[in-house]
Amino acid sequence: MIPIRDQIPTQRVPFINYLLIAANIGVFLFQFLAGPNEDALVYEFALIPYNFVTHLNISNISDIFTSMFMHAGLAHIGGNMLYLWIFGDNIEDSMGHAKYLLFYLVGGTVASLTHILTNPGSQIPTVGASGAIAAVLGAYLVLYPQSRVLTIIPLGFFIRMTLVPASIVLGLWFVLQLFSGVLSLGGPADVGGVAFWAHIGGFLAGVLMAKLMGKQRKQESTVYW
């Protein structure tokens, strides 16, 4: 399933969410313009669990945050920014601008630490906003479970577009991450290039923080597109 948009309008301009998206895109463009130096850039600023565990210092700690804004390719950043665009504005609307920024960074940090704990010996550079965005998805599930999401559902050669409850879209996403994460235990880190436990940790952090920081709004009866 590919979500396109949700049905809940915001009451305030989500400028923090816009800035986060712009920052991610800006860093991605910087990576692209680095050309042959991109690999060196990734190893310098990406999160590498083994380095964090064996040589903990300010540089490795800062890599948690710099890695959140780096991506491995166009599909990677495109998917992440789509989810952030759809769901992030409502979380910012619920929490307020400052709390949302804190929420996003804490969610991404918890996701990174979860990845480190489950893959302490990995020397594979880890990049992406997926962990922080997983926190956004977890918070959305708590705050807006009855929202409906316009979703593309591929059915063989046919494609159907329909409204699906957010609880189903996000619940299935989490179940898939959990299933894949359990399968990856004891195996190589980043199976298929995906840090599943970072997603799981971020999602659960988002669920908890939404209960502490979020304010659920009553949904309007009108559907907005």
Disulfide bonds with the S-S distance in Angstrom:
none
